[in-house]
Amino acid sequence: MTAKEKSLLQRTPTHVGQLRADGLRFAIVVSRFNEFITERLLVSAVDGLRRLGAAADAVEIVRVPGAFEIPAAARKAAGTGRFQAVLCLGLILRGETPHFDYISREVTRGIGQSALDSGVPHSFGVLTCETLAEAVDRAGLKAGNKGFEAALAAVEMAHLFAQGLPGAKPAEGQRPKGKGRYNTGKGKSQR
């Protein structure tokens, strides 16, 4: 990056969510289908939220039959007004029919639409894998754990929406404890 580009960015207000979950509430919608993988995602997601300061009673788990049911449950959870973010966890494995493509497309679209319609951040921890070996790798063996990554994304987005997004006014009861600050890109925090 050139000095001119760096200077341009330094003078531009920048808003970044913090990785602090204290004072925030989360719903985790998790599929029971392929439970041997989704449970690994769930345990890592809860671990991530707790490590970032979420209280034990600030996380609620919603179990649904399969990945296709995740968007509807996520929309319901977001609509309650009790959660600052919704984590969506599941696994869709490719089979011998085009079913994988239909389900993957609709689950992705549904989760995104729920987030847009509700104004509540949703993190996407639904694995779409070609093989079971890929799923095992993404649930903690080789490629990290996508449940943990979904927790990090949910916390950062919830924090950003609650405190630092320009023009956004948090709904009643959605402001986390502590001071509302965001990074202006000028090396100091602004209220």
matplotlib code that plots the C-alpha trace (Angstrom):
import matplotlib.pyplot as plt

x = [0.0, 1.4, 1.8, -1.0, -3.4, -2.5, -3.1, -6.5, -7.6, -6.3, -8.5, -11.6, -13.7, -13.6, -16.0, -14.9, -16.7, -14.8, -14.4, -16.2, -19.3, -20.0, -23.5, -24.6, -27.1, -26.8, -29.0, -27.4, -29.5, -28.0, -29.1, -29.4, -28.8, -25.2, -25.0, -21.5, -20.2, -22.7, -22.1, -18.4, -19.4, -21.8, -19.3, -16.7, -19.2, -20.2, -16.6, -15.8, -18.7, -17.7, -14.0, -15.1, -17.1, -20.6, -22.4, -23.6, -27.2, -26.6, -26.5, -29.5, -29.4, -32.2, -32.0, -33.7, -34.1, -31.9, -30.1, -33.2, -35.0, -32.1, -33.3, -36.9, -35.7, -33.0, -35.7, -37.9, -35.0, -34.0, -37.6, -37.9, -35.7, -33.8, -30.6, -27.9, -26.8, -27.8, -25.3, -26.4, -24.6, -25.1, -23.7, -24.8, -23.0, -23.0, -24.6, -25.4, -28.4, -28.8, -30.4, -27.2, -27.3, -31.0, -30.6, -27.3, -28.7, -31.9, -30.2, -27.7, -30.4, -32.7, -30.1, -29.0, -32.6, -33.4, -30.4, -31.5, -35.1, -34.5, -31.6, -29.9, -26.5, -26.5, -23.2, -22.9, -21.5, -23.2, -20.6, -21.2, -18.8, -18.1, -17.0, -17.3, -13.5, -13.9, -16.5, -14.4, -11.5, -13.7, -15.2, -11.8, -9.4, -7.3, -8.9, -9.8, -13.4, -16.1, -18.3, -15.6, -15.2, -19.0, -18.9, -16.1, -18.1, -21.3, -19.6, -17.9, -21.1, -23.3, -20.8, -20.6, -24.4, -24.9, -22.2, -20.4, -22.3, -22.9, -26.5, -27.7, -29.6, -29.7, -33.1, -34.1, -32.2, -29.7, -26.9, -24.0, -22.7, -19.7, -19.0, -20.0, -16.9, -15.6, -12.4, -12.2, -9.0, -7.2, -5.7, -8.2, -11.7, -14.7, -18.1]
y = [0.0, 3.4, 6.3, 8.1, 5.1, 4.7, 8.5, 8.2, 5.3, 7.0, 10.0, 7.9, 7.0, 3.2, 1.2, -2.2, -4.4, -5.7, -9.3, -8.8, -10.7, -9.4, -7.9, -9.5, -12.4, -15.1, -17.8, -20.8, -22.6, -26.0, -28.9, -32.4, -34.1, -35.1, -34.6, -36.2, -33.1, -30.4, -31.2, -30.4, -27.1, -26.4, -27.1, -24.8, -22.0, -22.1, -22.2, -19.2, -17.2, -18.0, -17.2, -13.8, -13.0, -14.3, -15.2, -18.8, -17.6, -15.3, -18.2, -20.3, -23.3, -24.1, -27.6, -28.2, -31.4, -30.5, -27.7, -26.7, -25.8, -23.5, -20.2, -20.4, -21.0, -18.3, -15.8, -16.7, -16.3, -12.9, -11.8, -12.2, -9.1, -11.0, -11.7, -9.5, -12.2, -15.6, -18.3, -20.9, -24.3, -27.3, -29.6, -30.4, -33.2, -33.8, -37.0, -38.6, -36.3, -32.6, -32.3, -30.9, -27.9, -27.1, -27.3, -25.4, -22.6, -22.3, -22.5, -19.8, -17.6, -18.1, -17.2, -14.1, -13.0, -13.5, -11.3, -8.6, -8.7, -8.8, -6.4, -8.9, -10.2, -13.9, -15.8, -18.7, -21.8, -24.2, -26.5, -27.4, -30.3, -32.7, -35.5, -36.5, -36.1, -32.4, -32.0, -33.6, -31.3, -28.2, -29.3, -29.2, -31.7, -29.8, -26.6, -25.1, -25.2, -23.3, -23.2, -21.2, -18.9, -18.4, -17.3, -14.8, -13.3, -13.2, -11.4, -8.8, -8.1, -7.9, -5.5, -3.4, -3.2, -2.4, 0.3, 1.5, 1.3, 4.8, 5.9, 2.7, 3.0, -0.1, -1.4, -1.1, -3.6, -4.3, -2.1, -4.0, -3.1, -0.7, 2.4, 2.7, 3.3, 2.7, 3.1, 6.2, 5.1, 8.1, 6.1, 7.1, 6.0, 8.3, 8.2]
z = [0.0, -0.9, 1.6, -0.2, 0.2, 3.8, 4.4, 2.7, 4.9, 8.1, 7.4, 6.8, 9.8, 10.3, 12.4, 13.8, 16.2, 19.2, 20.2, 23.6, 24.3, 27.8, 28.0, 24.7, 24.2, 21.5, 19.9, 18.3, 15.8, 15.2, 13.0, 14.5, 11.2, 10.9, 14.7, 15.0, 13.2, 14.3, 17.9, 17.4, 15.8, 18.7, 21.4, 19.8, 19.2, 22.9, 23.9, 21.7, 23.1, 26.7, 26.1, 24.8, 27.9, 27.2, 30.4, 30.8, 30.7, 27.7, 25.2, 24.1, 21.8, 19.4, 17.9, 14.5, 12.5, 9.5, 7.8, 5.8, 9.0, 10.2, 8.5, 9.8, 13.4, 13.0, 11.9, 14.9, 17.3, 15.7, 15.9, 19.6, 20.2, 22.9, 21.0, 19.5, 17.1, 15.8, 15.0, 12.4, 12.5, 10.3, 7.7, 4.2, 2.5, -1.2, -2.3, -5.6, -6.4, -6.9, -3.5, -2.1, -4.5, -3.7, 0.0, 0.1, -2.0, 0.1, 3.5, 2.5, 1.0, 4.0, 6.6, 4.7, 4.2, 7.9, 8.9, 6.4, 7.4, 11.2, 11.4, 13.7, 12.6, 11.7, 11.4, 8.9, 10.3, 8.0, 6.3, 2.7, 2.1, -0.7, 1.6, 5.2, 5.5, 4.6, 7.2, 9.9, 8.9, 9.2, 12.5, 14.3, 12.9, 10.3, 9.2, 12.6, 13.7, 11.8, 14.9, 16.7, 13.7, 13.6, 17.2, 16.6, 13.6, 15.6, 18.5, 16.3, 14.3, 17.4, 19.0, 15.8, 15.4, 19.1, 19.4, 16.4, 13.2, 11.9, 12.0, 13.7, 16.9, 19.0, 19.9, 23.5, 25.6, 22.9, 24.1, 25.7, 29.0, 29.0, 27.0, 23.4, 21.4, 17.9, 16.1, 13.9, 12.2, 13.8, 16.6, 19.2, 20.1, 19.7, 21.3]

ax = plt.figure().add_subplot(projection="3d")
ax.plot(x, y, z, "-o")
ax.set_aspect("equal")
plt.show()
